[in-house]
């Protein structure tokens, strides 16, 4: 019964389709957009989603706030957002039922990276 003494990571057994705050390894992280699209959940509700180069599996369900912030950064043509970089941050939030939670928020453009010339 040694297997009862191990730590269990629920993501290993029940991976989430949606990117959640506890999946970010840091409180503030630079992400690169792989693509923007839409998909229906099992109940048939349509979601605007973003996939990131830094994560293989989960996609982020873009709420109106985060979508609006990305639109201000990168313009209205979402087809041109692939490859764009921005900073995502964990922030205190609130669920619709009023309970506290941690949410993901777009906080700004990623700092420019310097390219050294030879």
C-alpha positions as a Markdown table, in Angstrom:
| # | Residue | x | y | z |
|---|---|---|---|---|
| 1 | Unk | 0.0 | 0.0 | 0.0 |
| 2 | Unk | 2.9 | 2.4 | -0.5 |
| 3 | Unk | 1.0 | 4.1 | -3.3 |
| 4 | Unk | -1.2 | 5.7 | -0.7 |
| 5 | Unk | 1.7 | 7.7 | 0.6 |
| 6 | Unk | 2.3 | 9.6 | -2.7 |
| 7 | Unk | 1.2 | 13.1 | -3.6 |
| 8 | Unk | -1.5 | 13.1 | -6.3 |
| 9 | Unk | -1.7 | 15.8 | -8.9 |
| 10 | Unk | -5.3 | 16.0 | -10.1 |
| 11 | Unk | -4.2 | 17.5 | -13.4 |
| 12 | Unk | -2.5 | 14.2 | -14.1 |
| 13 | Unk | -5.7 | 12.3 | -13.8 |
| 14 | Unk | -8.3 | 14.8 | -14.9 |
| 15 | Unk | -6.6 | 17.4 | -17.1 |
| 16 | Unk | -8.6 | 20.6 | -17.6 |
| 17 | Unk | -9.4 | 21.7 | -21.1 |
| 18 | Unk | -9.4 | 25.3 | -19.8 |
| 19 | Unk | -6.3 | 27.2 | -18.7 |
| 20 | Unk | -6.7 | 28.1 | -15.0 |
| 21 | Unk | -4.8 | 30.4 | -12.7 |
| 22 | Unk | -3.2 | 27.6 | -10.7 |
| 23 | Unk | -1.7 | 26.2 | -13.9 |
| 24 | Unk | 0.6 | 29.3 | -14.3 |
| 25 | Unk | 4.0 | 28.5 | -12.7 |
| 26 | Unk | 4.4 | 32.2 | -11.8 |
| 27 | Unk | 2.1 | 35.0 | -10.6 |
| 28 | Unk | 3.0 | 37.1 | -13.6 |
| 29 | Unk | 4.0 | 35.5 | -16.9 |
| 30 | Unk | 4.7 | 36.5 | -20.5 |
| 31 | Unk | 2.6 | 34.5 | -23.0 |
| 32 | Unk | 2.7 | 34.2 | -26.8 |
| 33 | Unk | -0.5 | 33.7 | -28.7 |
| 34 | Unk | -0.6 | 30.6 | -30.9 |
| 35 | Unk | -4.1 | 31.3 | -32.1 |
| 36 | Unk | -7.6 | 32.7 | -31.4 |
| 37 | Unk | -10.7 | 30.8 | -32.2 |
| 38 | Unk | -14.1 | 29.8 | -30.9 |
| 39 | Unk | -15.5 | 26.5 | -29.6 |
| 40 | Unk | -18.6 | 25.1 | -28.0 |
| 41 | Unk | -18.6 | 23.6 | -24.5 |
| 42 | Unk | -20.5 | 20.4 | -23.8 |
| 43 | Unk | -23.6 | 22.4 | -23.1 |
| 44 | Unk | -23.4 | 24.1 | -26.5 |
| 45 | Unk | -22.3 | 27.5 | -25.2 |
| 46 | Unk | -19.9 | 29.3 | -27.6 |
| 47 | Unk | -16.6 | 30.5 | -26.2 |
| 48 | Unk | -13.8 | 32.7 | -27.6 |
| 49 | Unk | -10.6 | 30.9 | -26.8 |
| 50 | Unk | -6.9 | 31.5 | -27.0 |
| 51 | Unk | -4.1 | 29.0 | -27.3 |
| 52 | Unk | -0.6 | 29.8 | -26.2 |
| 53 | Unk | 2.8 | 28.6 | -27.3 |
| 54 | Unk | 3.8 | 28.1 | -23.6 |
| 55 | Unk | 1.0 | 25.5 | -23.0 |
| 56 | Unk | 0.4 | 22.4 | -25.1 |
| 57 | Unk | -3.0 | 21.4 | -23.9 |
| 58 | Unk | -5.4 | 23.9 | -22.2 |
| 59 | Unk | -6.8 | 26.9 | -23.9 |
| 60 | Unk | -8.0 | 30.1 | -22.2 |
| 61 | Unk | -11.7 | 31.0 | -22.3 |
| 62 | Unk | -11.3 | 34.7 | -23.1 |
| 63 | Unk | -13.9 | 36.7 | -21.1 |
| 64 | Unk | -15.0 | 40.2 | -22.3 |
| 65 | Unk | -12.4 | 41.9 | -20.1 |
| 66 | Unk | -9.4 | 40.0 | -21.3 |
| 67 | Unk | -10.5 | 40.0 | -24.9 |
| 68 | Unk | -11.0 | 43.8 | -24.7 |
| 69 | Unk | -7.5 | 44.2 | -23.3 |
| 70 | Unk | -5.9 | 42.1 | -26.0 |
| 71 | Unk | -7.9 | 44.0 | -28.7 |
| 72 | Unk | -6.5 | 47.3 | -27.3 |
| 73 | Unk | -3.0 | 45.9 | -27.5 |
| 74 | Unk | -3.1 | 44.2 | -30.9 |
| 75 | Unk | -6.1 | 45.6 | -32.8 |
| 76 | Unk | -9.4 | 44.3 | -34.0 |
| 77 | Unk | -8.1 | 41.7 | -36.5 |
| 78 | Unk | -7.7 | 38.6 | -34.3 |
| 79 | Unk | -6.3 | 36.7 | -37.3 |
| 80 | Unk | -3.1 | 38.8 | -36.8 |
| 81 | Unk | -2.7 | 38.1 | -33.1 |
| 82 | Unk | -0.7 | 34.9 | -33.6 |
| 83 | Unk | 2.9 | 35.4 | -32.3 |
| 84 | Unk | 2.0 | 38.5 | -30.3 |
| 85 | Unk | 3.3 | 38.6 | -26.7 |
| 86 | Unk | 1.6 | 40.0 | -23.6 |
| 87 | Unk | 1.8 | 39.7 | -19.8 |
| 88 | Unk | -0.8 | 37.7 | -17.9 |
| 89 | Unk | -1.1 | 38.0 | -14.2 |
| 90 | Unk | -3.0 | 36.1 | -11.4 |
| 91 | Unk | -5.3 | 38.5 | -9.6 |
| 92 | Unk | -7.9 | 38.1 | -6.8 |
| 93 | Unk | -11.4 | 37.7 | -8.3 |
| 94 | Unk | -14.9 | 36.6 | -7.5 |
| 95 | Unk | -17.1 | 33.8 | -8.9 |
| 96 | Unk | -20.7 | 34.6 | -10.0 |
| 97 | Unk | -21.9 | 33.1 | -6.6 |
| 98 | Unk | -19.7 | 35.6 | -4.7 |
| 99 | Unk | -17.0 | 33.3 | -3.5 |
| 100 | Unk | -13.4 | 34.4 | -3.8 |
| 101 | Unk | -11.1 | 32.9 | -6.4 |
| 102 | Unk | -7.9 | 33.7 | -8.4 |
| 103 | Unk | -8.4 | 34.9 | -12.0 |
| 104 | Unk | -6.1 | 35.5 | -15.0 |
| 105 | Unk | -5.9 | 39.0 | -16.3 |
| 106 | Unk | -4.1 | 40.5 | -19.3 |
| 107 | Unk | -2.1 | 43.4 | -17.8 |
| 108 | Unk | -0.2 | 44.7 | -20.8 |
| 109 | Unk | 2.2 | 44.2 | -23.6 |
| 110 | Unk | 5.3 | 42.1 | -23.1 |
| 111 | Unk | 8.5 | 43.9 | -22.7 |
| 112 | Unk | 10.5 | 44.2 | -25.9 |
| 113 | Unk | 13.3 | 41.7 | -26.2 |
| 114 | Unk | 16.7 | 43.0 | -27.3 |
| 115 | Unk | 18.4 | 41.3 | -30.1 |
| 116 | Unk | 22.2 | 41.5 | -30.0 |
| 117 | Unk | 23.9 | 42.1 | -33.3 |
| 118 | Unk | 27.0 | 40.2 | -34.2 |
